[in-house]
């Protein structure tokens, strides 16, 4: 069985697309295991912040590297 870990700021949004069609059939047959991880669990500070100041003045979101590194290190430790 292949395990796929998906790290997301909004993991609930990923549940629906991953529970239909080919992906769901692969999960049902035990070919793949998909595990969703909430990046906010590794966020910084009181509000579990995962984003940082936008560089360049444009719109969008910049993900901080610390929560990503912490999440990946936790996954490697499993």
Phi and psi restraints in degrees (range 20) as a CNS / XPLOR table:
assign (resid 1 and name C) (resid 2 and name N)
       (resid 2 and name CA) (resid 2 and name C) 1.0 -93.0 20.0 2
assign (resid 2 and name N) (resid 2 and name CA)
       (resid 2 and name C) (resid 3 and name N) 1.0 137.6 20.0 2
assign (resid 2 and name C) (resid 3 and name N)
       (resid 3 and name CA) (resid 3 and name C) 1.0 -109.3 20.0 2
assign (resid 3 and name N) (resid 3 and name CA)
       (resid 3 and name C) (resid 4 and name N) 1.0 130.8 20.0 2
assign (resid 3 and name C) (resid 4 and name N)
       (resid 4 and name CA) (resid 4 and name C) 1.0 -119.3 20.0 2
assign (resid 4 and name N) (resid 4 and name CA)
       (resid 4 and name C) (resid 5 and name N) 1.0 121.2 20.0 2
assign (resid 4 and name C) (resid 5 and name N)
       (resid 5 and name CA) (resid 5 and name C) 1.0 -102.4 20.0 2
assign (resid 5 and name N) (resid 5 and name CA)
       (resid 5 and name C) (resid 6 and name N) 1.0 126.2 20.0 2
assign (resid 5 and name C) (resid 6 and name N)
       (resid 6 and name CA) (resid 6 and name C) 1.0 -115.7 20.0 2
assign (resid 6 and name N) (resid 6 and name CA)
       (resid 6 and name C) (resid 7 and name N) 1.0 123.6 20.0 2
assign (resid 6 and name C) (resid 7 and name N)
       (resid 7 and name CA) (resid 7 and name C) 1.0 -101.4 20.0 2
assign (resid 7 and name N) (resid 7 and name CA)
       (resid 7 and name C) (resid 8 and name N) 1.0 127.7 20.0 2
assign (resid 7 and name C) (resid 8 and name N)
       (resid 8 and name CA) (resid 8 and name C) 1.0 -146.6 20.0 2
assign (resid 8 and name N) (resid 8 and name CA)
       (resid 8 and name C) (resid 9 and name N) 1.0 150.5 20.0 2
assign (resid 8 and name C) (resid 9 and name N)
       (resid 9 and name CA) (resid 9 and name C) 1.0 -75.6 20.0 2
assign (resid 9 and name N) (resid 9 and name CA)
       (resid 9 and name C) (resid 10 and name N) 1.0 -27.2 20.0 2
assign (resid 9 and name C) (resid 10 and name N)
       (resid 10 and name CA) (resid 10 and name C) 1.0 -128.2 20.0 2
assign (resid 10 and name N) (resid 10 and name CA)
       (resid 10 and name C) (resid 11 and name N) 1.0 72.8 20.0 2
assign (resid 10 and name C) (resid 11 and name N)
       (resid 11 and name CA) (resid 11 and name C) 1.0 -63.7 20.0 2
assign (resid 11 and name N) (resid 11 and name CA)
       (resid 11 and name C) (resid 12 and name N) 1.0 -26.6 20.0 2
assign (resid 11 and name C) (resid 12 and name N)
       (resid 12 and name CA) (resid 12 and name C) 1.0 -62.4 20.0 2
assign (resid 12 and name N) (resid 12 and name CA)
       (resid 12 and name C) (resid 13 and name N) 1.0 -30.9 20.0 2
assign (resid 12 and name C) (resid 13 and name N)
       (resid 13 and name CA) (resid 13 and name C) 1.0 -68.6 20.0 2
assign (resid 13 and name N) (resid 13 and name CA)
       (resid 13 and name C) (resid 14 and name N) 1.0 -21.7 20.0 2
assign (resid 13 and name C) (resid 14 and name N)
       (resid 14 and name CA) (resid 14 and name C) 1.0 -86.1 20.0 2
assign (resid 14 and name N) (resid 14 and name CA)
       (resid 14 and name C) (resid 15 and name N) 1.0 -17.3 20.0 2
assign (resid 14 and name C) (resid 15 and name N)
       (resid 15 and name CA) (resid 15 and name C) 1.0 -62.0 20.0 2
assign (resid 15 and name N) (resid 15 and name CA)
       (resid 15 and name C) (resid 16 and name N) 1.0 -45.9 20.0 2
assign (resid 15 and name C) (resid 16 and name N)
       (resid 16 and name CA) (resid 16 and name C) 1.0 -64.4 20.0 2
assign (resid 16 and name N) (resid 16 and name CA)
       (resid 16 and name C) (resid 17 and name N) 1.0 -50.6 20.0 2
assign (resid 16 and name C) (resid 17 and name N)
       (resid 17 and name CA) (resid 17 and name C) 1.0 -63.7 20.0 2
assign (resid 17 and name N) (resid 17 and name CA)
       (resid 17 and name C) (resid 18 and name N) 1.0 -24.3 20.0 2
assign (resid 17 and name C) (resid 18 and name N)
       (resid 18 and name CA) (resid 18 and name C) 1.0 -90.0 20.0 2
assign (resid 18 and name N) (resid 18 and name CA)
       (resid 18 and name C) (resid 19 and name N) 1.0 2.8 20.0 2
assign (resid 18 and name C) (resid 19 and name N)
       (resid 19 and name CA) (resid 19 and name C) 1.0 -115.6 20.0 2
assign (resid 19 and name N) (resid 19 and name CA)
       (resid 19 and name C) (resid 20 and name N) 1.0 26.0 20.0 2
assign (resid 19 and name C) (resid 20 and name N)
       (resid 20 and name CA) (resid 20 and name C) 1.0 -137.9 20.0 2
assign (resid 20 and name N) (resid 20 and name CA)
       (resid 20 and name C) (resid 21 and name N) 1.0 163.1 20.0 2
assign (resid 20 and name C) (resid 21 and name N)
       (resid 21 and name CA) (resid 21 and name C) 1.0 57.8 20.0 2
assign (resid 21 and name N) (resid 21 and name CA)
       (resid 21 and name C) (resid 22 and name N) 1.0 -140.0 20.0 2
assign (resid 21 and name C) (resid 22 and name N)
       (resid 22 and name CA) (resid 22 and name C) 1.0 -61.4 20.0 2
assign (resid 22 and name N) (resid 22 and name CA)
       (resid 22 and name C) (resid 23 and name N) 1.0 -39.5 20.0 2
assign (resid 22 and name C) (resid 23 and name N)
       (resid 23 and name CA) (resid 23 and name C) 1.0 -61.8 20.0 2
assign (resid 23 and name N) (resid 23 and name CA)
       (resid 23 and name C) (resid 24 and name N) 1.0 -45.8 20.0 2
assign (resid 23 and name C) (resid 24 and name N)
       (resid 24 and name CA) (resid 24 and name C) 1.0 -65.6 20.0 2
assign (resid 24 and name N) (resid 24 and name CA)
       (resid 24 and name C) (resid 25 and name N) 1.0 -39.0 20.0 2
assign (resid 24 and name C) (resid 25 and name N)
       (resid 25 and name CA) (resid 25 and name C) 1.0 -63.0 20.0 2
assign (resid 25 and name N) (resid 25 and name CA)
       (resid 25 and name C) (resid 26 and name N) 1.0 -40.7 20.0 2
assign (resid 25 and name C) (resid 26 and name N)
       (resid 26 and name CA) (resid 26 and name C) 1.0 -64.3 20.0 2
assign (resid 26 and name N) (resid 26 and name CA)
       (resid 26 and name C) (resid 27 and name N) 1.0 -39.4 20.0 2
assign (resid 26 and name C) (resid 27 and name N)
       (resid 27 and name CA) (resid 27 and name C) 1.0 -65.2 20.0 2
assign (resid 27 and name N) (resid 27 and name CA)
       (resid 27 and name C) (resid 28 and name N) 1.0 -42.7 20.0 2
assign (resid 27 and name C) (resid 28 and name N)
       (resid 28 and name CA) (resid 28 and name C) 1.0 -63.0 20.0 2
assign (resid 28 and name N) (resid 28 and name CA)
       (resid 28 and name C) (resid 29 and name N) 1.0 -35.3 20.0 2
assign (resid 28 and name C) (resid 29 and name N)
       (resid 29 and name CA) (resid 29 and name C) 1.0 -83.7 20.0 2
assign (resid 29 and name N) (resid 29 and name CA)
       (resid 29 and name C) (resid 30 and name N) 1.0 -3.8 20.0 2
assign (resid 29 and name C) (resid 30 and name N)
       (resid 30 and name CA) (resid 30 and name C) 1.0 77.4 20.0 2
assign (resid 30 and name N) (resid 30 and name CA)
       (resid 30 and name C) (resid 31 and name N) 1.0 19.8 20.0 2
assign (resid 30 and name C) (resid 31 and name N)
       (resid 31 and name CA) (resid 31 and name C) 1.0 -79.0 20.0 2
assign (resid 31 and name N) (resid 31 and name CA)
       (resid 31 and name C) (resid 32 and name N) 1.0 -35.7 20.0 2
assign (resid 31 and name C) (resid 32 and name N)
       (resid 32 and name CA) (resid 32 and name C) 1.0 -139.4 20.0 2
assign (resid 32 and name N) (resid 32 and name CA)
       (resid 32 and name C) (resid 33 and name N) 1.0 147.0 20.0 2
assign (resid 32 and name C) (resid 33 and name N)
       (resid 33 and name CA) (resid 33 and name C) 1.0 -120.9 20.0 2
assign (resid 33 and name N) (resid 33 and name CA)
       (resid 33 and name C) (resid 34 and name N) 1.0 124.6 20.0 2
assign (resid 33 and name C) (resid 34 and name N)
       (resid 34 and name CA) (resid 34 and name C) 1.0 -112.3 20.0 2
assign (resid 34 and name N) (resid 34 and name CA)
       (resid 34 and name C) (resid 35 and name N) 1.0 123.6 20.0 2
assign (resid 34 and name C) (resid 35 and name N)
       (resid 35 and name CA) (resid 35 and name C) 1.0 -118.0 20.0 2
assign (resid 35 and name N) (resid 35 and name CA)
       (resid 35 and name C) (resid 36 and name N) 1.0 123.7 20.0 2
assign (resid 35 and name C) (resid 36 and name N)
       (resid 36 and name CA) (resid 36 and name C) 1.0 -95.0 20.0 2
assign (resid 36 and name N) (resid 36 and name CA)
       (resid 36 and name C) (resid 37 and name N) 1.0 137.3 20.0 2
assign (resid 36 and name C) (resid 37 and name N)
       (resid 37 and name CA) (resid 37 and name C) 1.0 -124.3 20.0 2
assign (resid 37 and name N) (resid 37 and name CA)
       (resid 37 and name C) (resid 38 and name N) 1.0 134.2 20.0 2
assign (resid 37 and name C) (resid 38 and name N)
       (resid 38 and name CA) (resid 38 and name C) 1.0 -88.0 20.0 2
assign (resid 38 and name N) (resid 38 and name CA)
       (resid 38 and name C) (resid 39 and name N) 1.0 113.2 20.0 2
assign (resid 38 and name C) (resid 39 and name N)
       (resid 39 and name CA) (resid 39 and name C) 1.0 -61.6 20.0 2
assign (resid 39 and name N) (resid 39 and name CA)
       (resid 39 and name C) (resid 40 and name N) 1.0 -28.0 20.0 2
assign (resid 39 and name C) (resid 40 and name N)
       (resid 40 and name CA) (resid 40 and name C) 1.0 -65.3 20.0 2
assign (resid 40 and name N) (resid 40 and name CA)
       (resid 40 and name C) (resid 41 and name N) 1.0 -20.2 20.0 2
assign (resid 40 and name C) (resid 41 and name N)
       (resid 41 and name CA) (resid 41 and name C) 1.0 -63.6 20.0 2
assign (resid 41 and name N) (resid 41 and name CA)
       (resid 41 and name C) (resid 42 and name N) 1.0 -21.2 20.0 2
assign (resid 41 and name C) (resid 42 and name N)
       (resid 42 and name CA) (resid 42 and name C) 1.0 -109.6 20.0 2
assign (resid 42 and name N) (resid 42 and name CA)
       (resid 42 and name C) (resid 43 and name N) 1.0 11.4 20.0 2
assign (resid 42 and name C) (resid 43 and name N)
       (resid 43 and name CA) (resid 43 and name C) 1.0 -66.6 20.0 2
assign (resid 43 and name N) (resid 43 and name CA)
       (resid 43 and name C) (resid 44 and name N) 1.0 166.4 20.0 2
assign (resid 43 and name C) (resid 44 and name N)
       (resid 44 and name CA) (resid 44 and name C) 1.0 -100.5 20.0 2
assign (resid 44 and name N) (resid 44 and name CA)
       (resid 44 and name C) (resid 45 and name N) 1.0 143.2 20.0 2
assign (resid 44 and name C) (resid 45 and name N)
       (resid 45 and name CA) (resid 45 and name C) 1.0 79.7 20.0 2
assign (resid 45 and name N) (resid 45 and name CA)
       (resid 45 and name C) (resid 46 and name N) 1.0 -173.6 20.0 2
assign (resid 45 and name C) (resid 46 and name N)
       (resid 46 and name CA) (resid 46 and name C) 1.0 -61.7 20.0 2
assign (resid 46 and name N) (resid 46 and name CA)
       (resid 46 and name C) (resid 47 and name N) 1.0 -33.8 20.0 2
assign (resid 46 and name C) (resid 47 and name N)
       (resid 47 and name CA) (resid 47 and name C) 1.0 -100.5 20.0 2
assign (resid 47 and name N) (resid 47 and name CA)
       (resid 47 and name C) (resid 48 and name N) 1.0 10.8 20.0 2
assign (resid 47 and name C) (resid 48 and name N)
       (resid 48 and name CA) (resid 48 and name C) 1.0 53.8 20.0 2
assign (resid 48 and name N) (resid 48 and name CA)
       (resid 48 and name C) (resid 49 and name N) 1.0 50.5 20.0 2
assign (resid 48 and name C) (resid 49 and name N)
       (resid 49 and name CA) (resid 49 and name C) 1.0 -70.5 20.0 2
assign (resid 49 and name N) (resid 49 and name CA)
       (resid 49 and name C) (resid 50 and name N) 1.0 131.7 20.0 2
assign (resid 49 and name C) (resid 50 and name N)
       (resid 50 and name CA) (resid 50 and name C) 1.0 -116.7 20.0 2
assign (resid 50 and name N) (resid 50 and name CA)
       (resid 50 and name C) (resid 51 and name N) 1.0 -10.9 20.0 2
assign (resid 50 and name C) (resid 51 and name N)
       (resid 51 and name CA) (resid 51 and name C) 1.0 -105.0 20.0 2
assign (resid 51 and name N) (resid 51 and name CA)
       (resid 51 and name C) (resid 52 and name N) 1.0 163.5 20.0 2
assign (resid 51 and name C) (resid 52 and name N)
       (resid 52 and name CA) (resid 52 and name C) 1.0 -130.9 20.0 2
assign (resid 52 and name N) (resid 52 and name CA)
       (resid 52 and name C) (resid 53 and name N) 1.0 178.4 20.0 2
assign (resid 52 and name C) (resid 53 and name N)
       (resid 53 and name CA) (resid 53 and name C) 1.0 -62.8 20.0 2
assign (resid 53 and name N) (resid 53 and name CA)
       (resid 53 and name C) (resid 54 and name N) 1.0 137.2 20.0 2
assign (resid 53 and name C) (resid 54 and name N)
       (resid 54 and name CA) (resid 54 and name C) 1.0 -72.7 20.0 2
assign (resid 54 and name N) (resid 54 and name CA)
       (resid 54 and name C) (resid 55 and name N) 1.0 133.1 20.0 2
assign (resid 54 and name C) (resid 55 and name N)
       (resid 55 and name CA) (resid 55 and name C) 1.0 -94.4 20.0 2
assign (resid 55 and name N) (resid 55 and name CA)
       (resid 55 and name C) (resid 56 and name N) 1.0 139.0 20.0 2
assign (resid 55 and name C) (resid 56 and name N)
       (resid 56 and name CA) (resid 56 and name C) 1.0 91.0 20.0 2
assign (resid 56 and name N) (resid 56 and name CA)
       (resid 56 and name C) (resid 57 and name N) 1.0 -3.9 20.0 2
assign (resid 56 and name C) (resid 57 and name N)
       (resid 57 and name CA) (resid 57 and name C) 1.0 80.2 20.0 2
assign (resid 57 and name N) (resid 57 and name CA)
       (resid 57 and name C) (resid 58 and name N) 1.0 -0.4 20.0 2
assign (resid 57 and name C) (resid 58 and name N)
       (resid 58 and name CA) (resid 58 and name C) 1.0 -83.7 20.0 2
assign (resid 58 and name N) (resid 58 and name CA)
       (resid 58 and name C) (resid 59 and name N) 1.0 175.1 20.0 2
assign (resid 58 and name C) (resid 59 and name N)
       (resid 59 and name CA) (resid 59 and name C) 1.0 -79.0 20.0 2
assign (resid 59 and name N) (resid 59 and name CA)
       (resid 59 and name C) (resid 60 and name N) 1.0 158.2 20.0 2
assign (resid 59 and name C) (resid 60 and name N)
       (resid 60 and name CA) (resid 60 and name C) 1.0 131.0 20.0 2
assign (resid 60 and name N) (resid 60 and name CA)
       (resid 60 and name C) (resid 61 and name N) 1.0 -168.4 20.0 2
assign (resid 60 and name C) (resid 61 and name N)
       (resid 61 and name CA) (resid 61 and name C) 1.0 -137.1 20.0 2
assign (resid 61 and name N) (resid 61 and name CA)
       (resid 61 and name C) (resid 62 and name N) 1.0 135.6 20.0 2
assign (resid 61 and name C) (resid 62 and name N)
       (resid 62 and name CA) (resid 62 and name C) 1.0 -110.6 20.0 2
assign (resid 62 and name N) (resid 62 and name CA)
       (resid 62 and name C) (resid 63 and name N) 1.0 121.6 20.0 2
assign (resid 62 and name C) (resid 63 and name N)
       (resid 63 and name CA) (resid 63 and name C) 1.0 -81.4 20.0 2
assign (resid 63 and name N) (resid 63 and name CA)
       (resid 63 and name C) (resid 64 and name N) 1.0 131.6 20.0 2
assign (resid 63 and name C) (resid 64 and name N)
       (resid 64 and name CA) (resid 64 and name C) 1.0 -69.1 20.0 2
assign (resid 64 and name N) (resid 64 and name CA)
       (resid 64 and name C) (resid 65 and name N) 1.0 147.5 20.0 2
assign (resid 64 and name C) (resid 65 and name N)
       (resid 65 and name CA) (resid 65 and name C) 1.0 -77.2 20.0 2
assign (resid 65 and name N) (resid 65 and name CA)
       (resid 65 and name C) (resid 66 and name N) 1.0 -29.5 20.0 2
assign (resid 65 and name C) (resid 66 and name N)
       (resid 66 and name CA) (resid 66 and name C) 1.0 -59.6 20.0 2
assign (resid 66 and name N) (resid 66 and name CA)
       (resid 66 and name C) (resid 67 and name N) 1.0 -49.6 20.0 2
assign (resid 66 and name C) (resid 67 and name N)
       (resid 67 and name CA) (resid 67 and name C) 1.0 -62.4 20.0 2
assign (resid 67 and name N) (resid 67 and name CA)
       (resid 67 and name C) (resid 68 and name N) 1.0 -35.9 20.0 2
assign (resid 67 and name C) (resid 68 and name N)
       (resid 68 and name CA) (resid 68 and name C) 1.0 -65.1 20.0 2
assign (resid 68 and name N) (resid 68 and name CA)
       (resid 68 and name C) (resid 69 and name N) 1.0 -47.5 20.0 2
assign (resid 68 and name C) (resid 69 and name N)
       (resid 69 and name CA) (resid 69 and name C) 1.0 -61.6 20.0 2
assign (resid 69 and name N) (resid 69 and name CA)
       (resid 69 and name C) (resid 70 and name N) 1.0 -43.1 20.0 2
assign (resid 69 and name C) (resid 70 and name N)
       (resid 70 and name CA) (resid 70 and name C) 1.0 -62.6 20.0 2
assign (resid 70 and name N) (resid 70 and name CA)
       (resid 70 and name C) (resid 71 and name N) 1.0 -40.8 20.0 2
assign (resid 70 and name C) (resid 71 and name N)
       (resid 71 and name CA) (resid 71 and name C) 1.0 -66.2 20.0 2
assign (resid 71 and name N) (resid 71 and name CA)
       (resid 71 and name C) (resid 72 and name N) 1.0 -45.7 20.0 2
assign (resid 71 and name C) (resid 72 and name N)
       (resid 72 and name CA) (resid 72 and name C) 1.0 -63.5 20.0 2
assign (resid 72 and name N) (resid 72 and name CA)
       (resid 72 and name C) (resid 73 and name N) 1.0 -41.6 20.0 2
assign (resid 72 and name C) (resid 73 and name N)
       (resid 73 and name CA) (resid 73 and name C) 1.0 -63.4 20.0 2
assign (resid 73 and name N) (resid 73 and name CA)
       (resid 73 and name C) (resid 74 and name N) 1.0 -37.9 20.0 2
assign (resid 73 and name C) (resid 74 and name N)
       (resid 74 and name CA) (resid 74 and name C) 1.0 -65.3 20.0 2
assign (resid 74 and name N) (resid 74 and name CA)
       (resid 74 and name C) (resid 75 and name N) 1.0 -38.5 20.0 2
assign (resid 74 and name C) (resid 75 and name N)
       (resid 75 and name CA) (resid 75 and name C) 1.0 -67.5 20.0 2
assign (resid 75 and name N) (resid 75 and name CA)
       (resid 75 and name C) (resid 76 and name N) 1.0 -39.0 20.0 2
assign (resid 75 and name C) (resid 76 and name N)
       (resid 76 and name CA) (resid 76 and name C) 1.0 -65.3 20.0 2
assign (resid 76 and name N) (resid 76 and name CA)
       (resid 76 and name C) (resid 77 and name N) 1.0 -31.5 20.0 2
assign (resid 76 and name C) (resid 77 and name N)
       (resid 77 and name CA) (resid 77 and name C) 1.0 -74.2 20.0 2
assign (resid 77 and name N) (resid 77 and name CA)
       (resid 77 and name C) (resid 78 and name N) 1.0 -17.3 20.0 2
